[in-house]
Amino acid sequence: MKIVKLLNFWETKKLLEKYRIPFCQSCLVQTKKEALKEADRIGYPLVLKISSPKVLHRSEIGGVKVGIRNKEELEKAFEEMEKIPGEKEGIILQKMLSGIEVAMGVKRDPQFGPVLLFGLGGIFIEVLEDISLRICPVSQREARKMILEIKGAKIFFGFRNLPKVEIKTLAQTLVSLSQLAVGEREIREIDLNPVICRGEEIKVVDAKFLR
Amino acid sequence: MRNWERIFNPKTVALVGATERQGSVGRGIMENLLLGRDLRKIYPVNPNRKEVFGLPCLPSLSSIPQKIDLVLIAIPAFSVKKVVEECCQKKVGGIIIISAGFKEKGSEGKKWEEEIARLVKIAKIPLLGPNCLGIIRPKIRLNASFSPLMPKKGEIAFISQSGALIDSVIDRSISENYGFSTIISYGNEADLTLSDFLEFAGQDKETKVIAIYLEGVKDGRKFMKVAKKIKKPIVALKAGKTEKGKKAVQTHTGSLAGNQRVYSAVFKQTGIIEVETLEELFDIGKAVAWQRSCKNGIGIITNGGGAGVLLTDYCQELGIKLPKLKKETLKILEKSGLMHHGYSKRNPLDIIGDASFKQYQIGIEALLSQKDIYGLIVIQTLQSMTNSRRNAEVVVWAKKKWKEKPIVCCFLGGEGIKEGAEVLAKHKIPNYPELKRAAKAMWSLIEANKK
C-alpha cells in the first residue's frame, strides 16, 4: 500500500487559497495564551479542533469542540483538548459559522481520473449517501446540475427558516475544487466537509487532503 | 478513424480452425459463415482436413491465393500466436480471435495475449478479442461468430463484453420482432476496445441506437470522448463488481464514490442512458431505434381508468410531463359525437372500456393535434369488445400521419393482444405488456432528445 500523508494546516490553507476556495477564518495555536489572544481577534462563538497528521476523522476521538461562547469556556475546552494523547501539530481555532452544511470531495479513479463529489454535509453524507458525482473537469453548468441532482437540493432554496444558498456561488466553488483536482496531481483524495453556506457566503470549515 | 470496412464488410474471410466436428466452435462458425457464401469468399483453414462442408480446406493462411480481409481464429490458445504472425506476414485486413484461454485464464495466457497485441500493433492490423463470440451483421448476412442464431436485421448495434449473453438476447429479439445492425462481442480487448466499437457504431449508417453491456472500460478518458461525440442515442447496462477490500485510510469521498457510482456519473456526463436490467436495455433500444425522440410533453389514451392512473404515477416518477388538454382538443372529441358520455376530458384521456377502434382514432387524433403534446402512449386493456388488431391499425395510421411524434403502446394482456402486437411490431411501433416499461420507453425518447 502506498504511504498516505495528510496535509497539515498550513499546506491545506495554502492549497485552498491557491484555487480561491474560501476557507473559514482559522488559525493554528500552540498555547492557551495564544488561543485567548486569537479568540479576541476572531470573536466568539468559536470552534476548537485538534490538528494532527495522524487523525483523519477527529470527531471520533473527541477532537472537536463547538459553541465556545467566552473566555472561560475556551480555557476549559483548550485544557481538555491538550489532554488528548498522540502527535499534535497544534490546535485550530475557528470562527463558528452557521448555515447549510454541504460536503465536497475528490477521489481518483484509475480509469477516469479525478472524480468530484457533492452532497449534504456533516455526518449525513454517510447516513443518507445523498451525493452526486462527476468526472473532472466540470463546467459551471455541470456543477449546477450536480447540486440540483441530490435529493435534498430543496434545502438550498430556503426551507422553513433555514438560510437560502446561492447556487451560482456554490457551483463556482465546485468548479474551483475540480480545477484543484486536475492541477494538483499528487493529491489523491480530498474531503471538504462541512462547507457552510449562507446566501453567497460559502466557507470551507474542514478540509482534508490526502497525498 | 480506422478503416473498418475489411472487418465489418469483408469480401474474403478465412477461418483458422475450420472443422465439421459436431459440437465444436469451429463448426459453429463455419456454418454461420456459409450463410453469406454467395456474398463473400470463404476459406476454411485446417492442416488436418482436405475439405470442410464441401469447400476445399487449406493447410495454412499463406497457402490462400489471394488477399484476405478478415481472419477468424478458433484454435487452442497456445497456438494462436503463430497464426497471428502469419496474419501479419500476409497483411490481412483484420483479425478476430474467438479462442479463450488468455488473460482471463492466468499468467501464461496473459503473456500470450500481450505478445499477440504487440504483434498486431506493429503490423497495424486491428484485432478483436480474444475470448469472444465474434461479430454479426444481419444486413450483409455476415455471421462471424459461433452463435447458434442469426438475428433479424434492424437498427440496434449491440456491443457486449459478455459473449454468452448475446445468444439469449438474439433469441428474445427474434420472438419480439426487433433486429440488429451489428452485434459485437468484444472479449478481452487486447487491441480494439469498446471505445473503438462505439466509434464504429457511431458512424455506421445502419445503426440508429447503440446498446452496450459492459463490466468496465479499459480506456476511461477515450471512452468519454468518443461517447460524447456520438450524436446517436447510447444505452448502457453496467454490471457492478463488488468493491474489493476497502483501503485502511479513506476519506468519505473515497468510500462513497464507488465504482458503480463513478460509471453512472460518466454516463450522465456523456449523455448515455443508463439502464438497470437487460430487459430495459432492449425495451429502450427498441423504442429509440424505432421512434423519433421528442420534447417532454406526452399524451396518454386509455380504455381503462386504472391503467391510466398507474401510468400517470410512473410518468410522474420519471419526470414525464402530461400537458392539460386544450379547448380545441376537447372540441375535436365533442364534435365527433362518438365519445362515451363518461369519457375523461383530460390527459390521460380515458375513452372508457367499451371503446372501439373508432374512439381510439378520434382520441389519438385529438391528442396528437395538440401542439404541446410531442408524443403518445396508447394503453389498451382487454375488454370483451376490444379488437387489438383494429386498434393497432389505428396506431399505425396515426404514426403515418404524425411522423414526428413518437408513439409507444402498452397493450396489456397475453394471448388476446397477440394479433395487435404483431401489427405494431411490423410497423416498428414499440409495444410493452407492462405500463412501467412503456413509461420508461417514453422517458428514454425524451432523454435521447437531450443528446
Interface residues (C-beta under 8 A of the other chain):
Chain A: M1 V4 L56 A103 G105 V106 K107 D109 Q111 F112 G113 V115 L117 G119 I125 E126 E129 I131 S132 L133 R134 I135 E142 E189 I190 D191 N193 K208 L210
Chain B: G216 V217 K218 D219 G220 R221 M224 K247 A248 V249 Q250 T251 H252 T253 G254 L256 A257 R261 V262 S264 A265 V266 K268 Q269
